[in-house]
Amino acid sequence: MEIKEETGRFALYNDENQEIGEMTWSDAGTEMMIIDHTFVDPAYRGQKLAEKLVYQGVEKARREGKKIIPLCPFAKKEFDTKPEYKDVLRA
């Protein structure tokens, strides 16, 4: 599995280089990003891959000094259950 950052998204690829998931965001100014969609192909669910995609967004926000608004229901659940993401959550 490999996650690649592309314009406005992190794309998840399987070992055959087929896209099997993504997390998309949009920038809201220079200091904020909005996670608006997370998806993993049903055949690959249950492997914590969506969690890894959201984690990539969190790490990107940390590197760039941004805050995140998690509009995507899955991303919102991740932020609600992982206090270690609080540093990048827009209050």
Phi, psi and omega per residue, in radians:
M1 nan 2.504 3.119
E2 -2.500 2.439 3.063
I3 -1.954 2.229 3.138
K4 -2.078 2.378 3.039
E5 -1.466 2.228 3.084
E6 -2.192 3.095 -3.108
T7 -1.051 1.970 3.072
G8 1.290 0.229 -3.139
R9 -2.866 2.807 2.912
F10 -1.914 2.187 3.139
A11 -1.853 2.420 -3.129
L12 -1.864 2.236 -3.123
Y13 -2.102 2.496 3.074
N14 -1.436 -3.078 -3.072
D15 -1.188 -0.271 3.079
E16 -1.654 0.184 3.137
N17 1.118 0.524 3.048
Q18 -1.690 2.389 3.120
E19 -1.245 2.241 -3.110
I20 -2.197 0.024 3.118
G21 -3.073 2.956 3.108
E22 -2.831 2.756 2.929
M23 -2.281 2.211 -3.116
T24 -1.968 2.665 3.088
W25 -2.524 2.839 2.982
S26 -2.263 2.552 3.104
D27 -1.411 2.389 3.068
A28 -2.027 1.468 -3.036
G29 1.379 -2.849 -3.077
T30 -1.606 -0.179 -3.024
E31 -2.036 0.078 -3.052
M32 -2.515 2.553 2.997
M33 -2.271 2.545 -3.129
I34 -1.965 2.030 3.030
I35 -1.432 2.030 -3.018
D36 -2.002 -0.107 -3.089
H37 -2.857 2.350 3.012
T38 -2.368 2.314 -3.110
F39 -2.548 2.424 2.969
V40 -2.329 2.335 3.113
D41 -0.892 2.346 -3.093
P42 -0.933 -0.539 -3.138
A43 -1.165 -0.299 -3.088
Y44 -1.958 0.104 -3.124
R45 -1.245 2.786 -3.140
G46 1.526 0.118 -3.131
Q47 -1.975 0.214 -3.139
K48 1.100 0.493 -3.136
L49 -1.303 -0.664 3.091
A50 -1.100 -0.657 3.087
E51 -1.068 -0.691 3.131
K52 -1.160 -0.629 3.101
L53 -1.135 -0.802 3.124
V54 -1.109 -0.692 3.100
Y55 -1.014 -0.691 3.094
Q56 -1.066 -0.687 3.083
G57 -1.123 -0.702 3.105
V58 -1.085 -0.800 -3.141
E59 -1.120 -0.667 3.085
K60 -1.076 -0.792 3.131
A61 -1.065 -0.733 3.122
R62 -1.092 -0.802 -3.141
R63 -1.058 -0.647 -3.034
E64 -1.704 0.038 3.132
G65 1.151 0.651 -3.101
K66 -1.904 2.841 2.995
K67 -1.865 2.744 -3.098
I68 -2.051 2.405 2.917
I69 -1.873 1.942 -3.115
P70 -1.539 1.550 3.125
L71 -1.373 -0.564 3.113
C72 -1.084 2.286 -3.112
P73 -0.986 -0.675 3.133
F74 -1.167 -0.797 3.129
A75 -1.086 -0.682 3.120
K76 -1.065 -0.738 3.101
K77 -1.076 -0.721 3.119
E78 -1.066 -0.770 3.136
F79 -1.195 -0.589 3.122
D80 -1.221 -0.475 -3.044
T81 -1.869 -0.085 -3.115
K82 -2.137 1.641 -3.132
P83 -1.061 -0.366 3.138
E84 -1.210 -0.151 3.086
Y85 -1.628 -0.059 -3.040
K86 -1.018 -0.516 -3.098
D87 -1.127 -0.394 3.137
V88 -1.928 0.019 3.137
L89 -1.377 2.234 3.071
R90 -1.260 2.167 -3.094
A91 -1.287 nan nan
